[in-house]
Every structure is written in C-alpha cells, then in structure tokens.
Amino acid sequence: QVQLVESGGGLVQPGGSLRLSCAASGFTFSRYAMSWYRQAPGKERELVAVITSTGSTSKYADAMKGRFTIAKDNAKNTVYLQMNSLKFEDTAVYFCNAHSPYGDYWGQGTQVTVSS
C-alpha cells in the first residue's frame, strides 16, 4: 500500500538546522511531484516547498526562501527538506505530500520544535 513516512524532526535551538526525510513506497515515486507542508497549532496547513517529479525545479514559500532546500532522490524514493537558520515560528508538524494526476498522498507528519 502507499506509504509516506517522515522522519528527522525534533527539538532545535533558534538558528539551528534540521533535515527532514520522507520515504515513499507503494507508488511510482518518479512520476510524482512532492511537497512539504506544515501546520502550527491553531493555524491552517501551509505549503513550505514543492519539487517537480524529476527534481529539476523547486519553489518555496516566501518565508522559507534562502533558508530551506527541498531535494528529491528518485533512486531512493525519498524527498528531503533541509532547514537552516530555524526560527521560533518554524515550529510545526511537517508533512510530506505526493501529487500527480494519478493520486494524492500524505504522510503522518513529523514534529519540529524550535525553542531555546
């Protein structure tokens, strides 16, 4: 069955870094664009970054530009989110999403907490 499993979340101090991973299985990963979303307590889920199926093109929400990098490894069926210069307001549950004309899938999320 389709699975998206996020990992790499945790507690980090402001200014620190984390790398999230999302391992995919059960579908043809190379045909899907991938996105990272996040949801903070009491807020709506928001788009963080998106990358095309080939991994050649990516886009970011304005608040993440220059700090976050999304990468897709079709050989490993994994998408990554490198997060640098983390801020208190980056605290949220981060979700990965796979989307294509063939389907739309979500992971269960991983918690990122930025705190001193």
N, CA, C and O atoms as a GROMACS GRO file, in nm:
protein
  464
    1GLN      N    1   0.084  -0.118   0.000
    1GLN     CA    2   0.000   0.000   0.000
    1GLN      C    3   0.088   0.125   0.000
    1GLN      O    4   0.208   0.119   0.027
    2VAL      N    5   0.026   0.238  -0.031
    2VAL     CA    6   0.100   0.363  -0.035
    2VAL      C    7   0.142   0.405   0.105
    2VAL      O    8   0.062   0.403   0.199
    3GLN      N    9   0.268   0.442   0.116
    3GLN     CA   10   0.318   0.493   0.243
    3GLN      C   11   0.412   0.610   0.218
    3GLN      O   12   0.495   0.607   0.128
    4LEU      N   13   0.397   0.712   0.300
    4LEU     CA   14   0.491   0.824   0.309
    4LEU      C   15   0.528   0.836   0.456
    4LEU      O   16   0.442   0.862   0.540
    5VAL      N   17   0.655   0.816   0.486
    5VAL     CA   18   0.699   0.815   0.625
    5VAL      C   19   0.802   0.925   0.646
    5VAL      O   20   0.914   0.918   0.595
    6GLU      N   21   0.762   1.026   0.722
    6GLU     CA   22   0.853   1.137   0.752
    6GLU      C   23   0.940   1.103   0.873
    6GLU      O   24   0.899   1.027   0.961
    7SER      N   25   1.059   1.158   0.874
    7SER     CA   26   1.149   1.143   0.988
    7SER      C   27   1.242   1.264   0.992
    7SER      O   28   1.248   1.343   0.898
    8GLY      N   29   1.313   1.277   1.104
    8GLY     CA   30   1.413   1.383   1.116
    8GLY      C   31   1.370   1.502   1.198
    8GLY      O   32   1.449   1.593   1.222
    9GLY      N   33   1.245   1.503   1.242
    9GLY     CA   34   1.201   1.614   1.326
    9GLY      C   35   1.262   1.605   1.464
    9GLY      O   36   1.327   1.507   1.499
   10GLY      N   37   1.240   1.712   1.541
   10GLY     CA   38   1.294   1.713   1.676
   10GLY      C   39   1.297   1.852   1.733
   10GLY      O   40   1.236   1.945   1.681
   11LEU      N   41   1.372   1.864   1.841
   11LEU     CA   42   1.388   1.992   1.910
   11LEU      C   43   1.521   2.055   1.869
   11LEU      O   44   1.625   1.990   1.870
   12VAL      N   45   1.516   2.182   1.832
   12VAL     CA   46   1.636   2.252   1.788
   12VAL      C   47   1.632   2.395   1.839
   12VAL      O   48   1.525   2.452   1.855
   13GLN      N   49   1.748   2.452   1.863
   13GLN     CA   50   1.755   2.590   1.908
   13GLN      C   51   1.739   2.686   1.790
   13GLN      O   52   1.768   2.648   1.677
   14PRO      N   53   1.695   2.808   1.815
   14PRO     CA   54   1.689   2.908   1.707
   14PRO      C   55   1.826   2.923   1.641
   14PRO      O   56   1.929   2.926   1.708
   15GLY      N   57   1.823   2.932   1.510
   15GLY     CA   58   1.946   2.940   1.433
   15GLY      C   59   2.002   2.806   1.392
   15GLY      O   60   2.095   2.799   1.312
   16GLY      N   61   1.947   2.699   1.446
   16GLY     CA   62   1.995   2.565   1.416
   16GLY      C   63   1.940   2.510   1.287
   16GLY      O   64   1.868   2.578   1.214
   17SER      N   65   1.974   2.384   1.260
   17SER     CA   66   1.935   2.317   1.136
   17SER      C   67   1.877   2.179   1.164
   17SER      O   68   1.910   2.115   1.264
   18LEU      N   69   1.791   2.137   1.075
   18LEU     CA   70   1.739   2.001   1.074
   18LEU      C   71   1.721   1.958   0.929
   18LEU      O   72   1.698   2.041   0.841
   19ARG      N   73   1.732   1.828   0.905
   19ARG     CA   74   1.698   1.774   0.774
   19ARG      C   75   1.588   1.671   0.790
   19ARG      O   76   1.605   1.570   0.857
   20LEU      N   77   1.476   1.699   0.727
   20LEU     CA   78   1.365   1.606   0.727
   20LEU      C   79   1.376   1.514   0.606
   20LEU      O   80   1.423   1.554   0.500
   21SER      N   81   1.331   1.392   0.624
   21SER     CA   82   1.325   1.295   0.515
   21SER      C   83   1.184   1.240   0.504
   21SER      O   84   1.112   1.233   0.604
   22CYS      N   85   1.145   1.203   0.385
   22CYS     CA   86   1.016   1.140   0.362
   22CYS      C   87   1.040   1.022   0.267
   22CYS      O   88   1.070   1.041   0.149
   23ALA      N   89   1.026   0.903   0.320
   23ALA     CA   90   1.047   0.781   0.242
   23ALA      C   91   0.914   0.734   0.186
   23ALA      O   92   0.816   0.717   0.258
   24ALA      N   93   0.912   0.712   0.055
   24ALA     CA   94   0.788   0.675  -0.014
   24ALA      C   95   0.792   0.530  -0.059
   24ALA      O   96   0.898   0.477  -0.092
   25SER      N   97   0.676   0.467  -0.060
   25SER     CA   98   0.663   0.331  -0.112
   25SER      C   99   0.520   0.308  -0.157
   25SER      O  100   0.428   0.378  -0.114
   26GLY      N  101   0.502   0.210  -0.245
   26GLY     CA  102   0.368   0.172  -0.289
   26GLY      C  103   0.316   0.246  -0.409
   26GLY      O  104   0.202   0.225  -0.450
   27PHE      N  105   0.399   0.332  -0.468
   27PHE     CA  106   0.358   0.402  -0.590
   27PHE      C  107   0.486   0.439  -0.666
   27PHE      O  108   0.596   0.428  -0.613
   28THR      N  109   0.469   0.483  -0.790
   28THR     CA  110   0.584   0.516  -0.875
   28THR      C  111   0.630   0.657  -0.841
   28THR      O  112   0.582   0.756  -0.896
   29PHE      N  113   0.724   0.662  -0.750
   29PHE     CA  114   0.770   0.789  -0.692
   29PHE      C  115   0.817   0.887  -0.800
   29PHE      O  116   0.792   1.007  -0.789
   30SER      N  117   0.883   0.838  -0.901
   30SER     CA  118   0.941   0.926  -1.002
   30SER      C  119   0.836   1.000  -1.085
   30SER      O  120   0.869   1.094  -1.156
   31ARG      N  121   0.711   0.959  -1.077
   31ARG     CA  122   0.605   1.024  -1.153
   31ARG      C  123   0.533   1.132  -1.073
   31ARG      O  124   0.443   1.199  -1.124
   32TYR      N  125   0.572   1.149  -0.948
   32TYR     CA  126   0.501   1.239  -0.859
   32TYR      C  127   0.584   1.362  -0.823
   32TYR      O  128   0.702   1.351  -0.790
   33ALA      N  129   0.520   1.477  -0.829
   33ALA     CA  130   0.578   1.594  -0.764
   33ALA      C  131   0.562   1.576  -0.614
   33ALA      O  132   0.470   1.509  -0.567
   34MET      N  133   0.652   1.636  -0.540
   34MET     CA  134   0.649   1.622  -0.395
   34MET      C  135   0.648   1.759  -0.330
   34MET      O  136   0.709   1.855  -0.379
   35SER      N  137   0.579   1.767  -0.219
   35SER     CA  138   0.572   1.892  -0.145
   35SER      C  139   0.592   1.867   0.004
   35SER      O  140   0.567   1.757   0.054
   36TRP      N  141   0.637   1.969   0.070
   36TRP     CA  142   0.636   1.973   0.216
   36TRP      C  143   0.537   2.081   0.259
   36TRP      O  144   0.536   2.191   0.205
   37TYR      N  145   0.454   2.046   0.356
   37TYR     CA  146   0.361   2.139   0.418
   37TYR      C  147   0.392   2.141   0.567
   37TYR      O  148   0.461   2.054   0.619
   38ARG      N  149   0.339   2.240   0.634
   38ARG     CA  150   0.350   2.243   0.779
   38ARG      C  151   0.222   2.300   0.840
   38ARG      O  152   0.149   2.375   0.777
   39GLN      N  153   0.200   2.260   0.965
   39GLN     CA  154   0.083   2.310   1.036
   39GLN      C  155   0.121   2.338   1.181
   39GLN      O  156   0.159   2.248   1.256
   40ALA      N  157   0.111   2.463   1.217
   40ALA     CA  158   0.138   2.505   1.354
   40ALA      C  159   0.009   2.499   1.434
   40ALA      O  160  -0.100   2.504   1.377
   41PRO      N  161   0.019   2.489   1.566
   41PRO     CA  162  -0.101   2.483   1.650
   41PRO      C  163  -0.193   2.601   1.626
   41PRO      O  164  -0.151   2.716   1.630
   42GLY      N  165  -0.320   2.570   1.602
   42GLY     CA  166  -0.418   2.676   1.582
   42GLY      C  167  -0.414   2.743   1.447
   42GLY      O  168  -0.487   2.839   1.423
   43LYS      N  169  -0.330   2.693   1.357
   43LYS     CA  170  -0.318   2.754   1.225
   43LYS      C  171  -0.351   2.653   1.116
   43LYS      O  172  -0.351   2.532   1.139
   44GLU      N  173  -0.379   2.707   0.997
   44GLU     CA  174  -0.405   2.619   0.884
   44GLU      C  175  -0.274   2.560   0.830
   44GLU      O  176  -0.166   2.615   0.849
   45ARG      N  177  -0.289   2.448   0.763
   45ARG     CA  178  -0.174   2.388   0.698
   45ARG      C  179  -0.128   2.478   0.584
   45ARG      O  180  -0.210   2.529   0.508
   46GLU      N  181   0.004   2.498   0.573
   46GLU     CA  182   0.057   2.585   0.469
   46GLU      C  183   0.167   2.515   0.390
   46GLU      O  184   0.239   2.430   0.442
   47LEU      N  185   0.178   2.555   0.264
   47LEU     CA  186   0.281   2.500   0.177
   47LEU      C  187   0.417   2.556   0.215
   47LEU      O  188   0.433   2.676   0.236
   48VAL      N  189   0.515   2.467   0.224
   48VAL     CA  190   0.653   2.507   0.252
   48VAL      C  191   0.735   2.510   0.124
   48VAL      O  192   0.799   2.611   0.092
   49ALA      N  193   0.732   2.399   0.050
   49ALA     CA  194   0.813   2.388  -0.071
   49ALA      C  195   0.756   2.278  -0.159
   49ALA      O  196   0.689   2.187  -0.111
   50VAL      N  197   0.783   2.289  -0.288
   50VAL     CA  198   0.738   2.188  -0.382
   50VAL      C  199   0.850   2.161  -0.482
   50VAL      O  200   0.927   2.251  -0.514
   51ILE      N  201   0.858   2.038  -0.529
   51ILE     CA  202   0.960   1.999  -0.626
   51ILE      C  203   0.895   1.912  -0.732
   51ILE      O  204   0.807   1.831  -0.702
   52THR      N  205   0.939   1.929  -0.856
   52THR     CA  206   0.880   1.853  -0.966
   52THR      C  207   0.917   1.706  -0.959
   52THR      O  208   1.004   1.666  -0.882
   53SER      N  209   0.850   1.626  -1.041
   53SER     CA  210   0.871   1.481  -1.038
   53SER      C  211   1.016   1.443  -1.066
   53SER      O  212   1.067   1.347  -1.009
   54THR      N  213   1.081   1.517  -1.154
   54THR     CA  214   1.220   1.486  -1.188
   54THR      C  215   1.318   1.545  -1.088
   54THR      O  216   1.436   1.508  -1.086
   55GLY      N  217   1.271   1.636  -1.005
   55GLY     CA  218   1.359   1.703  -0.911
   55GLY      C  219   1.433   1.822  -0.969
   55GLY      O  220   1.522   1.878  -0.905
   56SER      N  221   1.397   1.861  -1.088
   56SER     CA  222   1.472   1.966  -1.157
   56SER      C  223   1.432   2.107  -1.116
   56SER      O  224   1.511   2.200  -1.128
   57THR      N  225   1.310   2.122  -1.067
   57THR     CA  226   1.260   2.256  -1.035
   57THR      C  227   1.193   2.254  -0.899
   57THR      O  228   1.120   2.161  -0.866
   58SER      N  229   1.217   2.358  -0.821
   58SER     CA  230   1.156   2.369  -0.690
   58SER      C  231   1.110   2.512  -0.666
   58SER      O  232   1.161   2.607  -0.725
   59LYS      N  233   1.013   2.524  -0.578
   59LYS     CA  234   0.962   2.654  -0.538
   59LYS      C  235   0.939   2.654  -0.389
   59LYS      O  236   0.918   2.550  -0.327
   60TYR      N  237   0.944   2.775  -0.331
   60TYR     CA  238   0.935   2.788  -0.186
   60TYR      C  239   0.836   2.899  -0.149
   60TYR      O  240   0.817   2.996  -0.222
   61ALA      N  241   0.775   2.882  -0.033
   61ALA     CA  242   0.700   2.992   0.024
   61ALA      C  243   0.799   3.103   0.060
   61ALA      O  244   0.915   3.076   0.091
   62ASP      N  245   0.752   3.226   0.056
   62ASP     CA  246   0.841   3.340   0.076
   62ASP      C  247   0.917   3.332   0.209
   62ASP      O  248   1.034   3.367   0.216
   63ALA      N  249   0.850   3.286   0.313
   63ALA     CA  250   0.912   3.285   0.446
   63ALA      C  251   1.026   3.184   0.456
   63ALA      O  252   1.107   3.191   0.548
   64MET      N  253   1.034   3.090   0.361
   64MET     CA  254   1.135   2.986   0.364
   64MET      C  255   1.248   3.006   0.264
   64MET      O  256   1.350   2.938   0.270
   65LYS      N  257   1.229   3.100   0.172
   65LYS     CA  258   1.331   3.121   0.069
   65LYS      C  259   1.465   3.157   0.131
   65LYS      O  260   1.474   3.243   0.218
   66GLY      N  261   1.568   3.090   0.084
   66GLY     CA  262   1.703   3.116   0.134
   66GLY      C  263   1.739   3.040   0.260
   66GLY      O  264   1.856   3.036   0.298
   67ARG      N  265   1.640   2.980   0.325
   67ARG     CA  266   1.666   2.904   0.447
   67ARG      C  267   1.641   2.754   0.429
   67ARG      O  268   1.712   2.672   0.488
   68PHE      N  269   1.541   2.719   0.350
   68PHE     CA  270   1.503   2.579   0.331
   68PHE      C  271   1.539   2.534   0.190
   68PHE      O  272   1.536   2.612   0.095
   69THR      N  273   1.573   2.405   0.178
   69THR     CA  274   1.602   2.346   0.047
   69THR      C  275   1.534   2.212   0.037
   69THR      O  276   1.551   2.125   0.123
   70ILE      N  277   1.455   2.194  -0.069
   70ILE     CA  278   1.390   2.066  -0.095
   70ILE      C  279   1.470   1.992  -0.201
   70ILE      O  280   1.520   2.052  -0.296
   71ALA      N  281   1.481   1.861  -0.183
   71ALA     CA  282   1.554   1.779  -0.279
   71ALA      C  283   1.483   1.644  -0.294
   71ALA      O  284   1.422   1.594  -0.199
   72LYS      N  285   1.491   1.588  -0.413
   72LYS     CA  286   1.420   1.462  -0.442
   72LYS      C  287   1.519   1.363  -0.500
   72LYS      O  288   1.591   1.394  -0.596
   73ASP      N  289   1.523   1.243  -0.443
   73ASP     CA  290   1.611   1.137  -0.491
   73ASP      C  291   1.523   1.024  -0.542
   73ASP      O  292   1.473   0.943  -0.464
   74ASN      N  293   1.505   1.017  -0.673
   74ASN     CA  294   1.417   0.915  -0.730
   74ASN      C  295   1.476   0.775  -0.718
   74ASN      O  296   1.401   0.677  -0.721
   75ALA      N  297   1.605   0.764  -0.703
   75ALA     CA  298   1.668   0.632  -0.686
   75ALA      C  299   1.640   0.576  -0.547
   75ALA      O  300   1.636   0.454  -0.528
   76LYS      N  301   1.621   0.665  -0.451
   76LYS     CA  302   1.596   0.622  -0.313
   76LYS      C  303   1.452   0.640  -0.271
   76LYS      O  304   1.416   0.611  -0.156
   77ASN      N  305   1.367   0.688  -0.363
   77ASN     CA  306   1.225   0.713  -0.330
   77ASN      C  307   1.211   0.800  -0.206
   77ASN      O  308   1.129   0.772  -0.118
   78THR      N  309   1.290   0.903  -0.201
   78THR     CA  310   1.292   0.988  -0.081
   78THR      C  311   1.298   1.135  -0.121
   78THR      O  312   1.366   1.173  -0.216
   79VAL      N  313   1.226   1.215  -0.046
   79VAL     CA  314   1.234   1.360  -0.060
   79VAL      C  315   1.284   1.416   0.073
   79VAL      O  316   1.250   1.366   0.180
   80TYR      N  317   1.364   1.522   0.063
   80TYR     CA  318   1.427   1.580   0.180
   80TYR      C  319   1.386   1.727   0.193
   80TYR      O  320   1.348   1.793   0.096
   81LEU      N  321   1.396   1.776   0.315
   81LEU     CA  322   1.382   1.919   0.339
   81LEU      C  323   1.494   1.959   0.435
   81LEU      O  324   1.490   1.926   0.554
   82GLN      N  325   1.591   2.031   0.382
   82GLN     CA  326   1.698   2.085   0.466
   82GLN      C  327   1.652   2.220   0.518
   82GLN      O  328   1.618   2.309   0.440
   83MET      N  329   1.652   2.235   0.648
   83MET     CA  330   1.605   2.358   0.710
   83MET      C  331   1.719   2.420   0.790
   83MET      O  332   1.770   2.360   0.884
   84ASN      N  333   1.757   2.539   0.751
   84ASN     CA  334   1.865   2.612   0.819
   84ASN      C  335   1.810   2.741   0.880
   84ASN      O  336   1.700   2.785   0.847
   85SER      N  337   1.888   2.799   0.968
   85SER     CA  338   1.850   2.926   1.031
   85SER      C  339   1.708   2.921   1.086
   85SER      O  340   1.627   3.010   1.060
   86LEU      N  341   1.680   2.816   1.160
   86LEU     CA  342   1.543   2.796   1.208
   86LEU      C  343   1.502   2.903   1.308
   86LEU      O  344   1.584   2.952   1.386
   87LYS      N  345   1.375   2.937   1.302
   87LYS     CA  346   1.317   3.040   1.387
   87LYS      C  347   1.206   2.980   1.474
   87LYS      O  348   1.155   2.872   1.445
   88PHE      N  349   1.172   3.051   1.580
   88PHE     CA  350   1.063   3.004   1.666
   88PHE      C  351   0.938   2.974   1.584
   88PHE      O  352   0.868   2.876   1.608
   89GLU      N  353   0.910   3.060   1.487
   89GLU     CA  354   0.787   3.047   1.410
   89GLU      C  355   0.789   2.931   1.310
   89GLU      O  356   0.689   2.906   1.242
   90ASP      N  357   0.901   2.860   1.302
   90ASP     CA  358   0.905   2.739   1.219
   90ASP      C  359   0.852   2.617   1.293
   90ASP      O  360   0.840   2.509   1.235
   91THR      N  361   0.821   2.633   1.420
   91THR     CA  362   0.765   2.524   1.498
   91THR      C  363   0.632   2.480   1.440
   91THR      O  364   0.540   2.561   1.426
   92ALA      N  365   0.623   2.352   1.406
   92ALA     CA  366   0.503   2.299   1.343
   92ALA      C  367   0.520   2.149   1.322
   92ALA      O  368   0.628   2.093   1.341
   93VAL      N  369   0.411   2.085   1.283
   93VAL     CA  370   0.419   1.949   1.230
   93VAL      C  371   0.440   1.961   1.079
   93VAL      O  372   0.366   2.031   1.011
   94TYR      N  373   0.540   1.892   1.029
   94TYR     CA  374   0.575   1.898   0.888
   94TYR      C  375   0.528   1.769   0.820
   94TYR      O  376   0.554   1.658   0.867
   95PHE      N  377   0.459   1.787   0.708
   95PHE     CA  378   0.401   1.676   0.633
   95PHE      C  379   0.460   1.672   0.492
   95PHE      O  380   0.486   1.776   0.432
   96CYS      N  381   0.482   1.553   0.441
   96CYS     CA  382   0.514   1.544   0.300
   96CYS      C  383   0.391   1.498   0.222
   96CYS      O  384   0.304   1.427   0.274
   97ASN      N  385   0.387   1.540   0.098
   97ASN     CA  386   0.273   1.515   0.012
   97ASN      C  387   0.322   1.476  -0.127
   97ASN      O  388   0.412   1.539  -0.181
   98ALA      N  389   0.263   1.372  -0.183
   98ALA     CA  390   0.292   1.330  -0.320
   98ALA      C  391   0.169   1.358  -0.405
   98ALA      O  392   0.057   1.324  -0.367
   99HIS      N  393   0.190   1.421  -0.519
   99HIS     CA  394   0.075   1.456  -0.601
   99HIS      C  395   0.106   1.443  -0.749
   99HIS      O  396   0.215   1.476  -0.795
  100SER      N  397   0.005   1.394  -0.822
  100SER     CA  398   0.014   1.376  -0.966
  100SER      C  399  -0.128   1.354  -1.017
  100SER      O  400  -0.221   1.346  -0.937
  101PRO      N  401  -0.146   1.346  -1.148
  101PRO     CA  402  -0.280   1.312  -1.198
  101PRO      C  403  -0.326   1.173  -1.154
  101PRO      O  404  -0.443   1.139  -1.166
  102TYR      N  405  -0.232   1.093  -1.102
  102TYR     CA  406  -0.265   0.955  -1.064
  102TYR      C  407  -0.308   0.944  -0.917
  102TYR      O  408  -0.369   0.844  -0.879
  103GLY      N  409  -0.278   1.043  -0.837
  103GLY     CA  410  -0.314   1.033  -0.697
  103GLY      C  411  -0.256   1.143  -0.613
  103GLY      O  412  -0.174   1.222  -0.659
  104ASP      N  413  -0.299   1.148  -0.487
  104ASP     CA  414  -0.254   1.249  -0.392
  104ASP      C  415  -0.242   1.181  -0.257
  104ASP      O  416  -0.341   1.130  -0.204
  105TYR      N  417  -0.121   1.181  -0.200
  105TYR     CA  418  -0.096   1.106  -0.078
  105TYR      C  419  -0.027   1.194   0.026
  105TYR      O  420   0.046   1.288  -0.007
  106TRP      N  421  -0.053   1.160   0.155
  106TRP     CA  422   0.004   1.236   0.266
  106TRP      C  423   0.073   1.143   0.364
  106TRP      O  424   0.032   1.029   0.384
  107GLY      N  425   0.178   1.195   0.425
  107GLY     CA  426   0.241   1.126   0.537
  107GLY      C  427   0.172   1.164   0.667
  107GLY      O  428   0.077   1.242   0.669
  108GLN      N  429   0.223   1.108   0.777
  108GLN     CA  430   0.162   1.128   0.907
  108GLN      C  431   0.218   1.251   0.979
  108GLN      O  432   0.162   1.297   1.078
  109GLY      N  433   0.328   1.302   0.929
  109GLY     CA  434   0.387   1.422   0.986
  109GLY      C  435   0.497   1.395   1.085
  109GLY      O  436   0.504   1.288   1.146
  110THR      N  437   0.585   1.495   1.100
  110THR     CA  438   0.692   1.488   1.199
  110THR      C  439   0.700   1.625   1.268
  110THR      O  440   0.693   1.729   1.203
  111GLN      N  441   0.716   1.623   1.398
  111GLN     CA  442   0.714   1.747   1.476
  111GLN      C  443   0.851   1.814   1.474
  111GLN      O  444   0.954   1.750   1.496
  112VAL      N  445   0.850   1.943   1.446
  112VAL     CA  446   0.969   2.026   1.456
  112VAL      C  447   0.940   2.134   1.560
  112VAL      O  448   0.843   2.209   1.548
  113THR      N  449   1.024   2.141   1.660
  113THR     CA  450   1.008   2.241   1.765
  113THR      C  451   1.135   2.324   1.775
  113THR      O  452   1.244   2.271   1.797
  114VAL      N  453   1.119   2.454   1.759
  114VAL     CA  454   1.233   2.545   1.770
  114VAL      C  455   1.216   2.620   1.902
  114VAL      O  456   1.123   2.698   1.920
  115SER      N  457   1.309   2.595   1.992
  115SER     CA  458   1.297   2.652   2.126
  115SER      C  459   1.435   2.666   2.187
  115SER      O  460   1.526   2.587   2.160
  116SER      N  461   1.450   2.768   2.270
  116SER     CA  462   1.576   2.787   2.342
  116SER      C  463   1.566   2.726   2.481
  116SER      O  464   1.662   2.732   2.558
   0.00000   0.00000   0.00000
